[in-house]
């Protein structure tokens, strides 16, 4: 397991570095008319990389214009961010062909001009590698859990659903970042809400104790060390000999193993610690970027072993 990226362990302004993902579709009523026509709605979730603060937006479709509007609302309410991380269009939550338009939007010149004006850098995570974006994957899972548990089969209209989504946002921002102590004399558990408004969003207002507002000091002492715990991947990479020229089989989801495509590694992408976790593979259908845990290394030595990395 690699070291955490710097944006996870460095104190910074809330939402200066965020992960973004989609959840849905969810069925809502088009209006309060008697026809009760059912339409689809989606939720766009932004997660702060430093303190796990969540920002939720409701969107009626997955068009590029709708996504651009969501981003503008987020930036206007939470401030201009430095970095945005997202999955590729192939593995957004609830992915479909419309999400390809979002990928094209991000890569379009007009959108790059918008990002460049605010000096925002957009990063795509490796395809089909959800473990690279566990932060927003967990937020999506928690959001969907609350929606399914509370609504069940009930259909709300747009305004009701939007209100409900913001209430979920408050709940997620009131989750403790650190273990809750059983001692009543201890300080209350640190939550993302403390960095947003100075206390849990779901807590009853109390008198202002300015002397106790050392949230970043508590973040460093109580929360940061929890991120260093390695619960898995403590052993050297399962494919230690993978290099440029290696023959591999790509493990595709929902495809029989006998139909997995064959490819050759053409570029390696080592992390800051020098360990290779992502590579670019050339197949008969083109070049693909994959995490090494999605590859099966074949015991075949290549005739030529050029040295080619993205460093």
Residue pairs with C-beta under 8 A, 6 or more apart in sequence:
1 230
1 232
1 233
1 234
2 271
2 272
2 273
2 275
2 277
3 271
3 272
3 273
4 227
4 228
5 49
7 17
7 49
7 50
7 83
8 49
8 50
8 135
8 227
9 50
9 224
9 227
10 50
11 50
11 216
11 219
11 220
12 50
13 79
14 48
14 50
14 51
14 53
14 78
14 79
14 192
14 195
14 196
15 46
15 48
15 53
15 55
15 74
15 78
15 79
15 81
16 48
16 50
16 79
16 81
16 82
16 83
17 48
17 49
17 50
17 81
17 82
17 83
17 84
17 85
18 46
18 47
18 48
18 49
18 55
18 81
18 83
18 84
18 85
19 46
19 47
19 49
19 84
19 85
19 86
19 133
19 135
19 136
19 139
20 44
20 45
20 46
20 47
20 84
20 85
20 86
20 136
21 44
21 45
21 47
21 86
21 87
21 92
21 93
21 133
21 136
21 137
21 139
21 140
22 42
22 43
22 44
22 45
22 62
22 92
22 93
22 94
22 99
22 140
23 42
23 43
23 45
23 93
23 94
23 140
23 143
23 144
24 40
24 41
24 42
24 43
24 93
24 94
25 40
25 41
25 42
25 94
26 40
26 41
26 42
26 43
26 147
26 161
27 38
27 39
27 40
27 41
27 155
28 38
28 39
28 40
28 41
28 155
28 156
28 157
28 158
28 160
28 161
29 36
29 37
29 38
29 39
29 155
29 156
29 157
29 158
30 36
30 37
30 38
30 39
30 157
30 158
31 37
31 157
31 158
32 157
36 155
38 155
39 60
40 60
40 61
41 58
41 59
41 60
41 158
41 161
42 58
42 59
42 60
42 61
42 62
42 94
43 56
43 57
43 58
43 59
43 143
43 165
44 56
44 57
44 58
44 59
44 67
44 70
45 54
45 55
45 56
45 136
45 139
45 140
45 143
46 54
46 55
46 56
46 57
46 74
46 78
47 53
47 54
47 55
47 135
47 136
47 139
48 54
48 192
49 85
49 135
51 177
51 192
51 195
51 219
52 135
52 139
52 175
52 177
52 192
53 173
53 192
53 193
53 195
53 196
54 139
54 143
54 169
54 172
54 173
54 192
55 74
55 77
55 78
55 169
56 143
56 165
56 166
56 168
56 169
57 70
57 73
57 74
58 158
58 161
58 162
58 165
59 66
59 67
59 69
59 70
60 66
60 158
61 98
62 96
62 98
62 99
62 101
62 102
63 98
63 101
64 101
64 102
64 104
64 105
67 102
67 105
68 105
68 111
68 114
75 81
75 118
80 118
80 119
80 120
81 120
82 119
82 120
82 121
83 120
83 121
83 122
83 123
84 120
84 121
84 122
84 123
85 123
85 124
85 125
85 133
85 136
86 92
86 106
86 122
86 123
86 124
86 125
86 133
87 124
87 125
87 130
87 133
88 103
88 124
88 125
88 126
88 127
88 128
89 95
89 99
89 100
89 102
89 103
90 127
90 128
91 127
91 128
91 129
91 130
92 99
92 102
93 137
93 140
105 111
106 122
106 124
115 121
115 122
125 132
125 133
126 132
126 278
126 289
126 290
126 291
127 288
127 289
127 290
128 253
128 290
128 291
128 294
129 278
129 290
129 291
129 293
129 294
130 137
131 291
131 293
132 291
139 172
142 172
143 165
143 168
143 172
146 168
146 171
147 164
147 168
150 164
151 164
156 164
170 193
170 201
170 202
171 202
172 192
173 191
173 192
173 193
173 196
173 200
173 201
174 191
174 192
174 193
174 200
174 201
174 202
174 203
175 191
175 192
176 189
176 190
176 191
177 189
177 190
177 191
177 192
177 219
177 222
177 223
178 189
178 190
178 222
178 223
178 226
179 189
180 189
181 189
187 212
187 218
188 200
190 215
190 218
190 219
190 222
190 223
191 200
193 199
193 200
193 201
193 202
193 203
194 200
194 215
195 215
198 208
198 213
199 205
199 206
237 275
237 276
237 277
237 292
238 292
238 293
239 292
239 295
239 297
241 297
242 248
242 265
242 268
242 276
242 279
242 292
242 295
242 297
243 265
243 268
243 276
243 305
244 265
244 266
244 267
244 268
244 305
244 306
244 307
244 308
244 309
245 264
245 265
245 302
245 303
245 304
245 305
245 306
246 264
246 265
246 297
246 298
246 302
247 262
247 263
247 264
247 297
247 298
247 300
247 302
248 262
248 263
248 264
248 265
248 281
248 295
248 296
248 297
248 298
249 260
249 261
249 262
249 263
249 295
249 296
249 298
250 260
250 261
250 262
250 263
250 281
250 283
250 288
250 290
250 294
250 295
251 257
251 260
251 294
251 295
251 296
252 259
252 260
252 261
260 296
261 283
261 284
261 285
262 283
262 284
263 281
263 282
263 283
263 288
264 281
264 282
264 302
265 279
265 280
265 281
266 280
266 281
266 282
266 287
266 308
267 279
267 280
267 308
267 309
267 310
268 276
268 278
268 279
268 280
268 308
268 309
268 310
269 276
269 277
269 278
269 279
269 280
269 289
269 309
269 310
270 276
270 277
270 309
270 311
271 277
276 292
277 291
277 292
278 289
278 290
278 291
278 292
279 289
279 290
279 292
279 295
280 287
280 288
280 289
280 290
281 287
281 288
281 289
281 290
281 295
